């Protein structure tokens, strides 16, 4: 599969052959499984205090009192400890020992990554994620892009490539989160926009990180969740030429 390489001004400078990974079969089921496996490793174990609902000085009165034979508080007649009592322990509480991590085969994860890469060059799949762009896919830019140090220059390149409208879309869709998460340091939600994949860590990592919905990642750190947020493949991606070369050797 052939693809154009664009300069910083948006003009085609050369044509290259895409690696075989970009021709992988589209498998949304494997992609979704891989994303869930990645997300499961961030899940925090939770559970109550082991003594919750049982830390009472209590005894059973026994028969002959006209009361149910359950443990009762020594300084009153209130039932304690048992699950059916107000303030008693929970019958089946969540356990911190539970393992939330989902396992996935190494070959399956690698296939999911190749499939997610292939989805990024399919314009129909990308548009199904409501991304806005002009021209053909994929968007590959020369390696000079990695040396950009100012956000304004990054915006100019994205405009020249015809993908900056998607950044504006993400900015307009920013909203307040529904629920108590707004009180816990995650008040706002924003749509995912352009993913920028570069060959190596460089200045553009800092230059582009403040753009709404934009993520920047080195090719060696690329994973399925970045290419398919929420398990839905087809993210709008801008690659540098060196990133394409690295992915061809890696996958």
C-alpha positions in Angstrom: 0.0 0.0 0.0 1.4 3.4 -1.1 1.1 6.5 1.1 2.1 10.2 0.6 4.5 12.0 2.9 3.6 15.6 3.5 5.9 18.5 4.3 5.2 21.0 7.1 3.3 23.2 4.6 0.9 20.3 3.7 2.4 19.6 0.2 3.4 16.1 -0.9 7.1 15.6 -0.8 7.4 11.9 -1.5 5.6 8.6 -1.7 6.5 5.6 0.5 5.4 2.0 0.8 3.5 1.3 4.1 4.6 -1.7 6.2 2.6 -4.9 6.1 1.1 -4.2 9.5 -1.2 -1.5 7.9 -2.8 -4.2 5.7 -3.9 -6.4 8.6 -7.4 -7.8 8.8 -9.8 -5.5 10.8 -10.8 -7.4 13.9 -12.8 -5.2 16.3 -13.4 -8.1 18.7 -9.7 -8.6 19.3 -9.1 -4.9 19.6 -11.9 -4.5 22.2 -10.5 -7.5 24.2 -7.0 -6.0 24.1 -8.2 -2.5 25.3 -10.1 -4.1 28.2 -7.0 -6.0 29.2 -5.0 -2.8 29.2 -7.6 -0.9 31.2 -8.0 -3.8 33.7 -4.4 -3.3 34.9 -5.3 0.2 36.1 -8.2 -0.9 38.2 -7.7 -0.3 41.9 -8.7 -3.1 44.3 -11.2 -2.1 46.9 -13.1 -3.5 49.9 -14.2 -2.7 53.4 -12.2 -2.9 56.6 -12.1 -6.6 57.7 -13.5 -5.6 61.1 -16.3 -3.4 59.6 -19.6 -4.4 61.2 -18.1 -6.9 63.6 -16.0 -4.8 65.9 -18.5 -4.9 68.8 -18.5 -6.4 72.3 -21.6 -8.6 71.9 -23.1 -11.8 73.2 -26.0 -14.1 72.4 -28.7 -13.9 75.1 -29.9 -17.5 74.4 -33.5 -18.7 74.6 -36.2 -17.6 77.0 -36.2 -13.9 76.4 -38.6 -13.6 73.5 -35.9 -12.2 71.3 -34.2 -13.6 68.2 -31.0 -15.5 69.2 -28.5 -13.2 67.5 -25.5 -11.4 69.0 -26.5 -8.3 70.9 -24.6 -5.3 72.0 -23.5 -5.6 75.7 -24.6 -2.1 76.5 -28.0 -2.4 75.0 -30.4 -4.8 73.2 -29.4 -3.9 69.7 -28.6 -6.7 67.3 -25.0 -6.5 65.8 -22.5 -8.4 63.7 -25.0 -10.5 61.7 -25.7 -9.4 58.1 -29.5 -8.9 58.7 -28.8 -6.4 61.5 -28.7 -2.6 61.0 -25.0 -1.8 61.2 -23.9 -5.4 60.9 -21.4 -6.8 58.5 -22.1 -7.2 54.8 -22.9 -10.8 53.7 -20.7 -10.8 50.7 -18.5 -7.7 50.6 -16.0 -7.0 47.8 -12.6 -8.4 48.6 -9.3 -6.6 48.0 -7.8 -10.0 47.1 -9.9 -10.1 43.9 -7.7 -10.0 40.8 -9.1 -7.5 38.3 -6.3 -8.0 35.7 -7.4 -9.6 32.5 -5.0 -11.8 30.7 -4.4 -11.8 26.9 -2.0 -13.8 24.8 1.1 -12.0 23.5 0.3 -12.9 19.9 -3.3 -11.8 20.3 -2.2 -8.4 21.7 0.2 -8.0 18.8 -2.5 -8.8 16.3 -4.8 -6.3 17.9 -2.2 -3.6 17.6 -1.7 -4.4 13.9 -5.4 -4.4 13.3 -5.8 -1.1 15.1 -3.1 0.4 13.0 -4.8 -0.8 9.8 -8.0 0.9 11.0 -6.3 4.2 11.1 -5.7 4.2 7.3 -9.3 3.3 6.5 -11.2 6.6 6.1 -14.6 5.0 6.5 -13.7 3.5 9.9 -12.1 6.8 11.0 -15.3 8.8 10.1 -17.4 6.4 12.1 -15.6 7.8 15.2 -16.8 11.2 14.1 -13.3 12.5 13.3 -13.2 15.5 11.0 -10.4 15.6 8.4 -9.6 16.6 4.8 -7.9 14.6 2.1 -6.7 11.1 2.2 -5.4 8.8 4.9 -2.9 8.1 6.4 -1.4 11.5 7.4 2.4 11.1 7.3 4.6 14.1 7.9 8.3 14.6 7.5 10.6 14.1 10.5 11.2 17.9 10.8 7.8 17.9 12.6 9.5 16.3 15.6 11.7 19.3 16.2 8.9 21.8 16.6 9.0 23.5 20.0 6.0 25.9 19.9 2.3 24.9 20.1 1.5 27.6 17.5 3.7 25.9 15.0 2.1 22.5 15.7 -1.3 24.1 15.0 -0.1 25.5 11.7 1.1 22.0 10.6 -2.2 20.4 11.7 -4.1 23.0 9.7 -1.9 22.3 6.6 -2.5 18.6 7.0 -6.3 19.2 7.2 -6.9 17.7 10.7 -7.1 20.7 12.9 -10.9 20.9 12.6 -10.9 17.7 14.7 -9.0 19.5 17.5 -11.7 22.2 17.4 -14.4 19.6 17.6 -12.9 18.1 20.7 -12.6 21.6 22.3 -16.3 22.4 21.6 -17.4 19.1 23.1 -15.7 19.6 26.5 -18.3 19.3 29.3 -18.7 18.7 33.0 -18.7 15.1 34.0 -22.0 13.7 35.3 -21.6 12.1 38.8 -19.3 12.4 41.8 -16.2 12.2 39.7 -16.5 15.9 39.2 -15.5 16.3 42.9 -12.5 13.9 42.6 -10.1 15.7 40.3 -11.8 14.7 37.0 -14.4 17.4 36.6 -14.3 17.6 32.8 -14.7 15.2 30.0 -13.4 15.8 26.5 -13.5 13.9 23.2 -10.4 12.3 21.9 -8.9 14.1 18.9 -5.7 13.6 16.9 -3.0 11.1 18.0 0.5 12.1 17.0 3.0 9.2 16.7 6.6 10.2 16.5 9.8 8.2 16.1 11.6 9.3 19.3 11.0 11.5 22.3 11.4 15.1 21.1 10.3 18.7 21.6 6.9 18.2 20.0 5.9 16.1 23.0 5.6 19.3 25.1 4.6 21.5 22.2 1.4 19.5 21.4 0.3 18.2 24.9 -1.9 21.2 25.6 -4.1 20.9 22.5 -7.6 19.7 23.3 -8.0 15.9 22.9 -4.5 15.5 21.3 -2.1 12.8 22.5 1.6 12.5 21.5 3.4 9.2 21.8 6.7 7.7 20.7 6.3 4.7 18.4 7.9 2.3 20.9 5.2 3.2 23.4 2.3 2.9 21.1 -0.5 0.6 22.3 -4.0 -0.5 21.3 -5.8 1.8 23.8 -4.2 4.9 22.2 -5.2 3.8 18.7 -8.7 2.6 19.8 -9.9 4.7 22.8 -12.8 3.0 24.5 -12.3 -0.1 22.4 -13.5 1.7 19.2 -10.9 1.5 16.5 -10.3 4.2 13.8 -8.6 7.1 15.6 -7.3 10.0 13.5 -3.5 9.6 13.6 -0.6 11.7 12.3 2.6 9.7 11.8 6.1 10.9 11.2 8.1 9.1 8.6 10.5 7.7 11.2 7.6 6.4 13.2 6.4 4.5 10.1 9.8 3.0 9.7 10.0 1.9 13.3 6.6 0.3 13.2 7.6 -1.6 10.0 10.6 -3.1 11.9 8.7 -3.7 15.1 5.5 -5.3 13.8 
